[in-house]
Amino acid sequence: MNKKIIPKLSFWQIWNMNVGFFGIQYSFGLQQTAVNPLYSFLGAHADQLPILNLAGPVTGLLIQPLIGAISDKTWSVKWGRRKPFFLLGAVFCSLALFVFPFSSSIWMAVGLLWILDAANNTAMEPYRAFIGDKLPEEQQTYGFQMQSLFVGGGITLANLSLFVFQKYFGGSSEPGGIPAWVYYSFFLGSFCSIASVVWSVYKTPEIPPTDEELIKLKAEKENDTIFTPFTDIFTAIVNMPKILWQLALVYFFQWYALFCYWQFVTPMIKQSLYHVSENDEVKAKRILDLSNTNTGITNAIDVEWAKNILRLVETAVGQTGLMNGFYNFITMISALLLIPLALKYSTRKVYIFCLLATGIALLILPLVNNEYLILLPMVLFGIGWAAMMGLPYSMVSQHIPANKRGIYMGVINMMIVIPMLIQTVSFGFIYKNFLGNNPSNAITLAGALFLMASLSVVMIKVKRN
């Protein structure tokens, strides 16, 4: 029997294999910061944002475990096991990003978001399994945290591009339309998505299966049917290690809260920093629509007020980009610094602290009304985001069977998207009926949920973490 040897990799080898994560996360950063404002530019109301983001959880729920199950049983001498899925996802992601700013209606934007999310999930899932495939157990925390570094880098560039392009390039040709700087950011994302993945595919060979593994793969594929990936997913869930069930509770609070933050941080900023309510924004758009029809109903003072309101709305989007870019810059810096802390104090304890810090940051955020001071809580948020993107995978990786790594990474993603799905269908009602249509209350609730996530990690028992 041939024993597979997984050699240790150098810093630059681990760097190169994860560069593709940069482009994937640039796209994710645009989804965090630009898609919901783009919906608003096209006329969506704040309470509609959760349901308009349904694409993320649904495509993640369906695609990631399927891609994981299929890639576990894939091997090509030329292309490898995971890399074909990186490339396929990157191509469609790049195309969707290029077309996205040309959306002429809410429903066109929604359709493109579904394509974009499906492509991102096709590329992202094998990347998590790639770490386990390529790195020995003692380097896996390093590998996952390197992915956190590229999470921070990709999302930082995405958000800073929104801020910089909004600041130095003009607005839209029509008041209330999609600004020119949105186009530039999405075009840059289209390039980054494909270029970074191609770099990793070119630079990183996959480890071939042993002769025994190839024989087993061939035998399994001979008996496979179109339903096999679905039955494999069901069997994996039934036999799931206990630690993954415990992680599912943590993820429920964590990812429900994150979706609340991404959807409502811009409305909160409009309100807390620039004192623009949703009613003001709707009224301003109505005034400009009337002025463009030359009906004579509006006057110059009203038109100027409306233009100023929409300028403040654009500024709020840019401020969100700055904040999200800043916290992801902190993520990029802190990602690798968390490794020695995890080794010294345990991965679990560091994860607990980071979730607690994130909750405190979100509780503080609505209380700050200065555009510079509001960056301070984002330091804690950035450290927390670095932990969320790497430490949980490091905690559970040693509990996952090597031949089921892809499928279990897909199952972990189900734990992410199910809370998101619940949030998209439930939070609009909660927002209207219990939070008073107040985005600051939505952010405060997200902070409380992070505190609950931190408490939930206390119950997780890890072998050596």
BELWO-V611594 format. One record per pair of residues at least 4 apart in sequence whose C-alpha atoms are under 8 Angstrom apart, sorted by the first residue. I is the first residue (numbers start at 0). J is the second residue. Records with the same first field share a line. If there is no record, write none. Layout:
I = J + J
This chain:
0 = 210 + 211
1 = 209 + 210 + 211
2 = 209
3 = 208 + 209
5 = 133 + 134 + 135 + 206
6 = 134 + 135
7 = 134 + 135 + 138
8 = 12 + 13 + 134
9 = 13
10 = 14
11 = 15
12 = 16 + 203
13 = 17 + 142 + 145
14 = 18 + 145
15 = 198 + 199 + 202 + 203
16 = 199 + 200 + 202 + 203
17 = 21 + 126 + 145 + 146 + 149 + 199
18 = 22 + 149 + 195 + 196 + 198 + 199
19 = 23 + 192 + 194 + 195 + 196 + 197 + 198 + 199
20 = 24 + 123 + 126 + 146 + 149 + 150 + 153 + 195 + 196
21 = 25 + 149 + 150 + 152 + 153 + 154 + 191 + 192 + 195
22 = 26 + 153 + 188 + 191 + 192 + 193 + 194 + 195 + 196
23 = 27 + 89 + 119 + 122 + 123 + 153 + 192
24 = 28 + 149 + 150 + 151 + 153 + 154
25 = 29 + 150 + 152 + 153 + 154 + 155 + 156 + 157 + 188 + 191 + 192
26 = 30 + 92 + 96 + 119 + 153 + 154 + 157 + 188 + 189 + 192
27 = 31 + 119 + 154
28 = 32 + 33 + 153 + 154 + 155 + 157 + 158
29 = 33 + 34 + 154 + 157 + 158 + 185
30 = 34 + 35
31 = 35 + 261 + 262
32 = 36 + 158 + 261 + 316 + 319 + 320 + 323
33 = 37 + 161 + 181 + 316
34 = 38
35 = 39 + 48 + 262
36 = 40 + 265 + 316
37 = 41 + 177
38 = 42 + 43 + 48 + 105 + 108
39 = 43 + 44 + 45
40 = 175 + 176 + 177
41 = 103 + 104 + 105 + 176 + 177
42 = 105
43 = 47 + 48 + 105
44 = 48 + 277
45 = 263 + 266 + 277
46 = 427 + 428 + 430 + 431 + 436
47 = 51 + 427
48 = 52 + 262 + 427
49 = 53 + 262 + 422 + 423 + 424 + 426 + 427
50 = 423 + 424 + 427
51 = 109 + 423
52 = 109 + 423
53 = 57 + 420 + 423 + 424
54 = 58 + 109 + 112 + 113 + 116
55 = 59 + 113 + 116 + 117 + 416 + 419 + 420
56 = 60 + 415 + 416 + 417 + 418 + 419 + 420
57 = 61 + 416 + 420
58 = 62 + 63 + 113 + 116 + 117 + 120
59 = 63 + 116 + 117 + 120 + 412 + 413 + 416
60 = 64 + 412 + 413 + 416 + 417
61 = 65
62 = 66 + 117 + 120 + 121
63 = 67 + 120 + 121 + 123 + 124 + 408 + 409 + 410 + 412 + 413
64 = 68 + 124 + 232 + 405 + 406 + 407 + 408 + 409 + 410 + 412 + 413
65 = 69 + 228 + 229 + 232 + 406 + 409
66 = 70 + 84 + 121 + 124 + 125 + 405 + 406 + 409
67 = 71 + 124 + 125 + 128 + 404 + 405 + 406 + 407 + 408 + 409
68 = 72 + 228 + 231 + 232 + 403 + 405 + 406 + 409
69 = 73 + 228
70 = 74 + 80 + 81 + 84 + 125 + 405
71 = 80 + 402 + 403 + 404 + 405 + 406
72 = 80 + 216 + 220
73 = 79 + 80 + 81 + 216
74 = 78 + 79 + 80 + 207
75 = 79 + 80
76 = 207
78 = 82 + 83
79 = 83 + 204 + 205 + 207
80 = 205
81 = 85 + 125 + 126 + 128 + 129
82 = 86 + 125 + 200
83 = 87
84 = 88 + 121 + 122 + 125
85 = 89 + 121 + 122 + 123 + 125 + 126 + 196 + 200
86 = 90 + 122 + 193 + 196 + 197 + 200
87 = 91 + 118 + 121 + 122
88 = 92 + 117 + 118 + 119 + 120 + 121 + 122
89 = 93 + 118 + 119 + 122 + 192 + 193 + 196
90 = 94 + 118 + 192 + 193
91 = 95 + 114 + 115 + 118
92 = 96 + 114 + 115 + 116 + 118 + 119 + 189 + 192 + 193
93 = 97 + 188 + 189 + 190 + 192 + 193
94 = 98 + 189
95 = 99 + 111 + 112 + 114 + 115 + 189
96 = 100 + 115 + 185 + 186 + 188 + 189
97 = 185 + 186 + 188 + 189
98 = 102 + 111
99 = 108 + 111 + 112 + 185
100 = 177 + 181 + 182 + 185
101 = 182
102 = 107 + 108
103 = 107 + 108
104 = 108
105 = 109
106 = 110
107 = 111
108 = 112
109 = 113
110 = 114
111 = 115
112 = 116
113 = 117
114 = 118
115 = 119
116 = 120
117 = 121
118 = 122
119 = 123
120 = 124
121 = 125
122 = 126
123 = 127
124 = 128 + 405 + 408 + 409 + 412
125 = 129 + 405
126 = 130
127 = 131 + 143 + 405 + 408
128 = 132 + 404 + 405 + 408
129 = 133
130 = 134 + 139 + 142 + 143
131 = 135 + 136 + 139 + 396 + 401 + 404
132 = 205 + 206 + 401
133 = 205 + 206
134 = 138 + 139 + 142
135 = 139
136 = 397
138 = 142
139 = 143 + 393
140 = 144 + 338 + 389 + 390 + 393
141 = 145 + 335 + 338
142 = 146
143 = 147 + 388 + 389 + 390 + 392 + 393
144 = 148 + 334 + 335 + 337 + 338 + 385 + 386 + 388 + 389 + 390
145 = 149 + 334 + 335
146 = 150 + 388 + 389
147 = 151 + 330 + 331 + 334 + 385 + 386 + 388 + 389
148 = 152 + 330 + 331 + 332 + 333 + 334 + 335 + 385
149 = 153 + 331
150 = 154 + 327 + 330 + 331 + 388
151 = 155 + 326 + 327 + 328 + 329 + 330 + 331 + 385
152 = 156 + 327 + 328 + 331
153 = 157
154 = 158 + 323 + 324 + 327
155 = 159 + 323 + 324 + 325 + 326 + 327 + 328
156 = 160 + 324
157 = 161 + 184 + 188 + 320 + 324
158 = 162 + 319 + 320 + 321 + 322 + 323 + 324
159 = 163 + 320 + 321 + 324
160 = 164 + 184 + 320
161 = 165 + 180 + 181 + 184 + 316 + 317 + 320 + 321
162 = 166 + 316 + 317 + 318 + 320 + 321
163 = 167 + 168 + 317
164 = 168 + 180 + 181 + 183 + 184
165 = 169 + 170 + 180 + 181 + 313 + 314 + 317
166 = 317
168 = 179 + 180
169 = 178 + 179 + 180
170 = 178 + 179 + 180
171 = 175 + 176 + 177 + 178 + 179
172 = 176 + 178 + 179
174 = 287 + 306 + 309
175 = 284 + 287 + 309
177 = 181
178 = 182
179 = 183
180 = 184
181 = 185
182 = 186
183 = 187
184 = 188
185 = 189
186 = 190
187 = 191
188 = 192
189 = 193
190 = 194
191 = 195
192 = 196
193 = 197
194 = 198
195 = 199
196 = 200
197 = 201
198 = 202
199 = 203
200 = 204
208 = 212 + 213
209 = 213
210 = 214
211 = 215
212 = 216
213 = 217
214 = 218
215 = 219
216 = 220
217 = 221
218 = 222
219 = 223
223 = 227
226 = 230
227 = 231
228 = 232
229 = 233
230 = 234
231 = 235
232 = 236 + 406 + 410
233 = 237
234 = 238
235 = 239 + 406 + 407
236 = 410
239 = 243 + 244
240 = 244 + 398 + 399
241 = 245
242 = 246 + 395 + 398 + 459 + 460 + 461
243 = 247 + 395 + 411
244 = 248
245 = 249 + 455 + 456 + 458 + 459
246 = 250 + 391 + 456 + 459
247 = 251 + 411 + 414
248 = 252 + 452 + 455
249 = 253 + 451 + 452 + 453 + 455 + 456
250 = 254 + 255 + 414 + 415 + 418 + 452
251 = 255 + 414 + 415 + 417 + 418 + 452
252 = 256 + 418 + 448 + 449 + 451 + 452
253 = 257 + 448 + 449 + 452
254 = 258 + 415 + 416 + 418 + 419
255 = 259 + 418 + 419 + 421 + 422 + 445 + 448
256 = 260 + 444 + 445 + 446 + 448 + 449
257 = 261 + 445
258 = 262 + 419 + 422
259 = 263 + 422 + 441 + 442 + 445
260 = 264 + 441 + 442 + 445
261 = 265
263 = 267 + 438 + 439 + 441 + 442
264 = 268 + 319 + 438 + 442
265 = 269 + 315 + 316 + 319
266 = 270 + 277 + 438
267 = 271 + 365 + 437 + 438 + 439 + 442
268 = 272 + 273 + 315 + 318 + 319
269 = 273 + 274 + 275 + 276 + 311 + 312 + 315
270 = 274 + 275 + 276
271 = 365 + 367 + 368 + 439
272 = 368 + 369 + 370
273 = 311 + 315
275 = 279 + 280 + 308 + 311 + 312
276 = 280
277 = 281
278 = 282
279 = 283 + 308
280 = 284 + 305 + 308 + 309 + 312
281 = 285
282 = 286 + 305
283 = 287 + 302 + 304 + 305 + 306 + 308 + 309
284 = 288 + 305 + 309
285 = 289
286 = 290 + 297 + 301 + 302 + 305
287 = 291 + 302 + 305 + 306
288 = 292
289 = 293 + 294 + 296 + 297
290 = 294 + 295 + 296 + 297 + 302
297 = 301 + 302
298 = 302
299 = 303
300 = 304
301 = 305
302 = 306
303 = 307
304 = 308
305 = 309
306 = 310
307 = 311
308 = 312
309 = 313
310 = 314
311 = 315
312 = 316
313 = 317
314 = 318
315 = 319
316 = 320
317 = 321
318 = 322 + 370
319 = 323
320 = 324
321 = 325
322 = 326 + 373 + 374 + 377
323 = 327 + 377
324 = 328
325 = 329 + 374 + 377 + 378 + 381
326 = 330 + 377 + 378 + 379 + 380 + 381 + 382
327 = 331 + 381 + 384
328 = 332 + 381
329 = 333 + 378 + 381 + 382
330 = 334 + 381 + 382 + 383 + 384 + 385
331 = 335 + 385
332 = 336
333 = 337 + 381 + 382 + 385
334 = 338 + 382 + 385 + 386
336 = 340
337 = 341 + 349 + 386
338 = 342
339 = 343
340 = 344 + 345 + 346 + 349
341 = 345 + 346 + 347 + 348 + 349 + 464
342 = 346 + 464
344 = 348 + 349
345 = 349 + 463 + 464
346 = 350 + 390 + 393 + 394 + 464
347 = 351 + 390 + 394 + 456 + 457 + 459 + 461 + 464
348 = 352
349 = 353 + 386
350 = 354 + 383 + 386 + 387 + 390 + 391 + 453 + 456
351 = 355 + 453 + 454 + 456 + 457
352 = 356 + 453
353 = 357 + 379 + 382 + 383 + 386
354 = 358 + 383 + 387 + 449 + 450 + 452 + 453
355 = 359 + 449 + 450 + 453
356 = 360 + 379 + 380 + 383
357 = 361 + 379 + 380 + 382 + 383 + 384 + 446 + 449
358 = 362 + 445 + 446 + 447 + 448 + 449 + 450
359 = 363 + 446 + 450
360 = 364 + 376 + 377 + 379 + 380 + 446
361 = 365 + 376 + 380 + 442 + 443 + 445 + 446
362 = 366 + 442 + 443 + 444 + 445 + 446 + 447
363 = 367 + 376
364 = 373 + 376 + 442
365 = 439 + 442 + 443
367 = 372 + 373
368 = 372 + 373
369 = 373
370 = 374
371 = 375
373 = 377
374 = 378
375 = 379
376 = 380
377 = 381
378 = 382
379 = 383
380 = 384
381 = 385
382 = 386
383 = 387
384 = 388
385 = 389
386 = 390 + 391
387 = 391
388 = 392
389 = 393
390 = 394
391 = 395
392 = 396
393 = 397
394 = 461 + 464
395 = 399 + 461
399 = 403 + 404 + 407
400 = 404
403 = 407
404 = 408
405 = 409
406 = 410
407 = 411
408 = 412
409 = 413
410 = 414
411 = 415
412 = 416
413 = 417
414 = 418
415 = 419
416 = 420
417 = 421
418 = 422
419 = 423
420 = 424
421 = 425 + 426
422 = 426
423 = 427
425 = 429
426 = 430
427 = 431
428 = 432 + 433
429 = 433 + 434
430 = 434 + 435 + 436 + 437 + 441
431 = 435 + 436
432 = 436
434 = 440 + 441
435 = 440
437 = 441
438 = 442
439 = 443
440 = 444
441 = 445
442 = 446
443 = 447
444 = 448
445 = 449
446 = 450
447 = 451
448 = 452
449 = 453
450 = 454
451 = 455
452 = 456
453 = 457
454 = 458
455 = 459
